[in-house]
Amino acid sequence: MSKPFSIPQRQSAAGILLIFSSKLYKLLRASWAILAVFILKSPGQEVLLYAGLGFALLLILVAIFSYFDYRKFLFHIDYEAEEFILKKGVFNSDFVSIPFDNIQQVNFERGILQRIAGVYSLVIDTAGSKEKEVKIEAVSAEEANLLADILNSLKNEKLSNTEIAPEAKNSEEIEEFEQEEKWTYRLSLSTLLKTGISSNFLRGFGLIFVFVSTIFNELNQFFKEETANFWDTEVIDDIGGVASNSVFIFACFAIVILVLSILITTGEVFIKYFNLNLTQTKSSLDLQMGLRTNTRVSLKPKRVQILKIITNPIQKKLNLHQASLWLASSEQRQKKDKIQIPGLEKETIEKIKFFLYQSDVTEKGTIFRPHWVDLSRRMILGFLPIILSVILQYFTEFVEVLIWSILAALYLVIYTYCQYRVFNSLELKIGANFISKKSFLWDETIEIIEIYKLQSITIKQPLWYKRRNLVHVVFHSAAGDITFRAVDKSILDKLNYCLYSIERSNKAWM
């Protein structure tokens, strides 16, 4: 009798629909500007006919490609070679071979179309790859769970007996012991909304700005004459009276942008983290979340390299914190392998810390703070926009001198306050087992890493640091770096201790 998945097999037939939908979405996204022109310009019937025929032809070609892409996508488990094998590609055949030892974790994702089709997307995450090696778009719930269980068991079959209970003798007892639930945290709807409203909405502002700028740049090419004619009409005369009150216009614009930013940020948080469930078992933190794309991830303590805890004054009063878990990955993927878990109470944060480290991270240690040279560096960088605006003002006189002076002074006051606040809050603590870095502007951030998980330490000393005996330190891990600038050279003794601790440690760092 053959073992499960030992024979090459295809995805569920729903994979054809998912591949087609994905290709069609990319096509529409790439041609949205053309579609906007057709909608707003009202072209003639002949143009519409040819455009419709061309679009229908594209749909047929995408459908044919999707079918062959589905047929060429084959996967199986090679038990003898101890590898997971994937073959894919229509025009160029790709052969992917993943040894069991390289499998980091097996996750589940479920978008809207996958929910309708009743299937799951299974993602096999590997070590050292630029992106996720394998993503099977359409697998039934039964097959997805079976494949995940087999791959995880094959990877962990040499699990040490010291990590399980003595009475757990067979594989079923081991699995039951590992999956024993310790605690569960569920993000309620009210907490989710409070998290969204109190989150940093600068991202929402950025999205609005990029969207408006993109629309303007794309459509301005097609509507120059219409725009010019419009602004030549008497509408401008009507608006002129209101526009003369620049303070009123600016205040209204700022309020509208602020409200839209909060709404966008809240909506983004709601869609991404809806129905968030965090469960600790014996060996992992199991996370499930998402409305548009439902994600299921099982996080092992060894793979979590850096724990980042974030809050702000509003969230602190509401007892809300965000845990950011930086996972071991290749350098190209470090931005992708950061799991954000918002809306956590302080008690839950402490539970996560204890599960990851099994010790007290608030241990005593030596605290280092940056030299004032770091603040001067920040201030010099802040003057660059002022210098550029002076040059622009000199050659173009793009704004009145009085207005420019007010804006420049306001910018300098705000920038100086922000940089001094950050500089004054920076703190690096090196203890016996942990390194932590604190910083604060609006978000209060704490980054924690275990010393034995460090990959290396880089020490730099620019010329302007030498006279003051300062160094620039970078702690490298498999998930990212922790940087601390302009610190006293006395830190070198502690860095030597860290390197010694790394060498003598026999713990597996991932």
N, C-alpha and C positions, 0 to 999 in steps of 0.2 A: 504493500500500500504506500503510495507516494505521500510525501510530507506536504503540508499546506504551502501553497504558492511556489512549489518547486518547478512547476510547468509555467512557461511564459503565458501571461494573460493580459487582456485589455481592461480598460476602465469600464465602468457602467456605460450603457448606451447613452445615458444622459450627458456623457462627456462630449458628444457631438454638438449638442445644443450649447453647452457651456463654452466650448472652443469657438463656435460661431458667434456667440454673444460677445465674447472677449475681443475677437478680431473686429467685429462690427463697431464696438464701442471705440476702439482705438482709431478706426477709420473716421468715424464721425467727429471724434475729438480733434483729429488732425485737420479736418476741413470745416470747422465750425464758422470760421470767418466767411467762407464762401456761402455757407447756408444762410448766415445773417444778411449778406448782401442780397441773396435771392428773395428773402422774406421782406426786406425793407425797400428794395428797388422796384419790386413788382415787374419783372421782365416779361417780354411778350410770350404768347402761347407757343410759338415755334421753339424759342429758347428753352421754355419749360419742358416741352416734349423731348427734346434732345437730352436735356439734363436728366429727366426721368428715365429714359432708356439707358443712359450711361450708368445711372445709379442702380437700375435693375440688373445690368450686366455685372456690376461690381458685387452685388448681392449673390448672384449665381456663382461667381468665381470664389468668393469667400466661403460659400457653402461647400463647394467642391474641395477647396483646400482643407476646410475643417474636417470633412469626412476622411480624407487621406491622412491628415494629421492624427485623427483618432485611430485609424487602422495601423499606423506605423508605431504607435505608442504601446510598448510591451514592457512588462516588468515581472521579475520573479526573484526568488531567493535561491542562491547556490549554496546549499548546506555544506558541501565538501570543501569548496574554496572559502567558505565563511564570508560571503559577500552578498550584497543586494545589487541586482543588475537591472539596468534600465536602458532600453533602446528606443530612440525617438528621432523625428526629423523626416520631412517630406522630400526636400531637394538634397539636403546634406544630412546624412545619418550620424547621429550622436550615440556613442556607447559610453554609459556611465557605470562605473563599478565602485561600490562603496564597501570597504571592509567593515565588519561589525565593530571593530575597535574605534573606527572614526565616527560612528553615529553618536551624536551628542544627545539628541532627544527627538521624539516623534510627537508632533503637534497636530491638532485638528483645526480647520477653519471652515466656516459655513456662511456663505453669502446668501443674498436673497434668492437668487436663482437656484442655488443648491438646496435651499430649504423647500422651494416649490417642487424640485425634482426628487426630494427625499434622499439626497446623497450628501457625503462629506468630502472635503478636500483634505488630503493627508499630506503633511509636510515633514520630510525627513531632514533634520538639521545636522550638518556635519562639521567637523573641525577643519579649519584651514582653507575653506572655500570662499570665493568672492561673494557668492550668493547662495541661497538655499539650493542644494544639489538636486533635490527631487521634490516635485509638487505634483501629486496625482489629483487631478481636478475633480473626478467623480468616482467615489467608492461608496458602496452601501455601508450603512452603519455597522452591520455585522462583520463585513470584511475589513473595514477600517479598524475596528477594535481588535480583531484577530491579528491583523498584520502588525499593529502597534505592539500588542502583547508579545508576539513572537520575536520581533526585532529587539525589544527591550530585554526579554528573557535571554536571548542569544548573547546580547552585550554583557549582561550581568550574571551569566551562568557561573562565573568564578567568584561570585560574591562570598566574602569571608564569613565564616560561621560566627565570628565575633560581633558582626553587625546585626545578627538576628537572635531571636530568643532561643535558648537551648532546646526548648520543647518543639520548635518548628523544624521538623525533620524532612518532610517531603515538599515538593514544589508548590502544591496547593496551600499548605500551611504557611510557607514563606511568603507567597503572594498575598494571602489574607493578612499576615502580620504587617507586611509593608504598606498595605492599603488601609490599615486601621486608622480611622479618623480621630484626630486629636482635638481640633477645633475648626470652626467654620465662621467666616465673616462675610456677611451679605450686605451689599451696598443698597440701601433703601432708596426709593424714588426721591424722597425729600432731601436726603443727604446728597444724592447725585445732582439735584438742582442747586443746592447751596454750594457745592463744589464748582459747578459751572459758573455761577454768578460771581463767586469770589476768586476765580482763577485769573491768571494774567491775561488780560484781553488785548495786549499789544499785538498778539498774533492775529486776532480778529481785525484790528486796524490795518495790519500789513496786508491781509487778504483783500480787504476793501480797496486799499490803495492800488495794489497790483491789478485787481480786476478792472477798476475804473481806468487805470493807465493803459492796460492792454486793449480794452474796448475802444478807447479814444484813438490809440495809435493805429489799430487795424481799420476802423471805419472812417477815420479822417481822410484816408487815401481815396475813398469812394464818394465822399460827400463834401468835397471842398466848395463846389459851386453852391450847393444847397445850403451849406452852413453860412457861406458868405452872404447869400441872399437873405437868409433868415435874420442874421444880425444887422442887416441894413434896414429892416422893417421898423415899424413904430414900436415893436415890442420892447426894444432896447430903451426907448424913451420912457416907457412905463416902469421899467426895472430900475432906471437910473436913479430915481428918487430914493429907492430903498438901498441901492448899492452905495449911495453916498455915505450912509452910516456904516462904515467898515467894521466898527466894533460890534454892532448888532449882527451883521452878517457873519462875522467870525465866530461869535458866541453861538449862534444858531447852528452853524456848520459843525462846530466842536461838539455840541450836544447830540446832534444827529449821528455823527461818527461814533461818539462814545456809546450811545444806545445800540447802534448796529453792531459795534465790536463786542459788546456784552452778549447780545443775542447770538451772534455767530459763535463765540467761544462756548456759550452755554449749550447751543445745539451740537457743536462738535464733541463736547464732553459727553453729552447725553447719548449720541449715536455710538461713540467709541466704547463707552464704559457701561452701557445699559445692562442691567441684570448681572452685575459683577459678583462673582462668588470666589472667595479665596479659602481653600481648605488645606490644612496641614495633615499629612499622613505621617507614617513612621519615617519615610525616606524622601519626601518631596513636598513642595508647595504646589498644589493644583489650582490653576487659575482659569476661570471661564468668564468671558465678557463679550459684549458687542451686540449692537442691533443690526446694522447693515452687514457687517461681517462678524459672525460669531467665532471667537477664537478660544481654543482650549490648549493650555500649555502646562507641562509638568516641569517644575524647576527644582533641580538638584542643588544642594548647598555647595558642592565642590565647583560647580560651574559658575556660580555667582562670585565674581571677582571684586566688585565694588558695590556697596550699598550707599545710595544717595537719598537723604531724607530732606524734603522740601516743604516749607509752609510759608505763610505770610501773616501780617498782623490780623487781618480779618479772619483767615482760616484758623489762626491760633485761638482766637476767642470762641470759634465754633467747634474747637477740638477736631480739626481736620488737618491731615498730613498726607503727603504723597511720598510713596516709596518707589525709587527708581533702581531697578536691579540690572547692573551691567554684567552681561554674560560673556564668557570666554568665546572669542571668535577671531577671524582673520582681521587684519588692519582695514581692509576695504569694507568690511561689514560691521564695524564697531557701532556705527550710528543706528543700524537696523536692530542690533541685538541688545537693546535697552528696553526692558519691560517696565512700563509706567503703571503704577497702581495708586489711583487717587482716592480721596475720601476716607482715609483710614483714621481711626481713633488712636490716641496715644498708646492705649493698652495694646492694640493690635500691632502697632509698630514695635513695641517691646517684645511681643511674641515672635515676630519675624526675626528680630535681632537674635533672640535666644535660640531659635531654630537654626539659623544660619551659622552661629558661632559657638553655641553651647557654653558661653562664658560671658562675663560682664565686659562690655565694650567701653564702659566709663572708667576704665582703669587709670591709675595715676601715670603721668608721663611728663616729659619735658616739653614746655610750650615755647614756640618760636613765633615772633611777629616780624613783619617786613620793615626794612629801613625806610626813612622818609624819601630816599632816592626813588623808590617805587612810585610814590605819589607824584614826584616831579616828572617822572616819565609819563605817567597818565595825563598830567596837565599839558605837557608838550604836545602829546597826540591830540588833545582837545583843542589846541590852538590852530591846528591845520585847517579845519573848516573855515575859521575866521579869516585866515590868510588867503584862502582861495576866494572867499566872498569879497574881500578887499580888492583883489585883482580883477574879479568880474565886475565889481561896482565901478572901478576906475575906467575900464574900457567900454562898458555898456550902459552904466547908470540905470540898472534895471529896477531900482527902487529909490525913493527919496532918501537923502542922507539921514534925516531925523528918524525915519522909520527903521532904516538899517541899523542905526546906532542903538535904538531901543531893543530891537530883536537880538543884536549881538550881545548887548549887556545882559539881557534876560537869559540867553543861551549860556553865557559864561557863569552866571550865578548858579543856574540849575546844574550845569556840568560839574562845577567845582564842588558843590554840595554833595552830589551823587558820588563823585570819586573819593572825596574825603570820607564819606560814610562807608564805602566799600573798604578803603584802606584801613580805617580804624577798626573794622570788624574782622579782618583777616587774621587767622590763627591756625598754626600747624602744631599738632601734638603727636609726639612719638613716644609710645609706651613699650611695654615688654612684648606685646603681641599684636598691637594695632597701630595704624597711622590714621589720623583723622584731620580733616581740613574744614574750617568754618569760614563762611563769608555771609554778608548781609547787605542788601540794598533795599529792595521791597521783599523779595523772596529770601527767607532765611534758609541757608543750605548747609548740610553737614555731609561730607563724603568720608566713608570708612572703608579701609582695606586691611586685610590681615597681612602681616609682614611676610609670611612664608609664601604668599601668592604673588609677590613681586617678581617680575621677570628680570628687571635691571634698574639701575639708578644712574641718571645722567647728571653730571655737575658741570656747570658752565660759569666762566668768570670773564665777562667783558672787561675791556680796559678801564672803563669808568667805575668798575666794582673793586678793582685791585687796591686802590688807595684806602678804601674803607673796609677792606677785608670782608667783602660780601660775595655771595655766590647765588647762582640760579639753579634750583633743584627740580628735576623731573622724575617722578616715580612711574615706571612703566609696568603695566600689567597686560594680561591677555585680553582685556576688555577696553582699555583706554589708559590715559595718563592723568596723573594728578600733578599740577604744576604749582610751584611756590617761588616767587621772585624776591630778590634783594634781601636774603636772609643772612644773618651773621655766620661767619666761617666756623664758629664753634659747633655748628650742626654736624660737621664732618665726623666727629666722634660718634654721634648717634647713627650716622649713615653707615659707618664701619660696623656698628653693632647689628644694623639691619642686614647687611651683607653676610655677616657671620651667622645670623639666625637663619637666613635662606639656605646657606650651605649645610648647616647641621640638621636642618629639618628633613624628616623622611616622610612627611605628609604629601599626598597627591594633591596638586594644585588645581586639577580639573578632572 
